Amino acid sequence: MNKLTMVFALLVLLLSCKTSAPTSGTAQNPDRTSQSGIKGNWQITRILYPGSDYFKVNSFQIADSKCFIGSTWNFIPNNNKGTMSLNHADCPAFNSPIVWTIDKQGMFSLKIVDPGVKAKTVTQGYLLRVANQTGNSFQLIDQINVGGQNKDITYQFEKIN
């Protein structure tokens, strides 16, 4: 029974990783109001998904989702650029420029851009749904495939200044 549980856990872990998706075309219908609403510096304060006690999620193909708690993000809406930084003590350090947009359907397009690379040459990124946007908080909701079922993973952002 113990071997069966370990095999199942390993299978769930392997299946819970989300690959990147093409992001071209998402900036054609931007929602300027939503984009202006996330101007500034933000921090991920919570990450929620069903089964979080049983399996890990590799967020944005960078690190375990728990490593993103406490990460800082800067969004500049006039040029759709910014930065993200992981600074969790038990995780690898990561800092990168980002390019992002929010379209009128509430979809958040995120490209992680390596230093020295032009954003227009990056064709893969991530599409997440924006939810519960206020002046001091918002959520980005991603969908991952776990054992053939789509599950939501919610990143809770809080404004830090």
Secondary structure, DSSP 8 states (H G I E B T S, - for coil): -HHHHHHHHHHHHHHT----EE-TTGGGSB-HHHHHHT-EEEEEEEEE-TTTTT---EETTTEEGGGGTT-EEEEETTTTEEEEEE--TTS--EEEEEEEEEBTTSEEEEEE--TT--GGG--EEEEEEEES--SSEEEEEEEEEETTEEEEEEEEEEE--
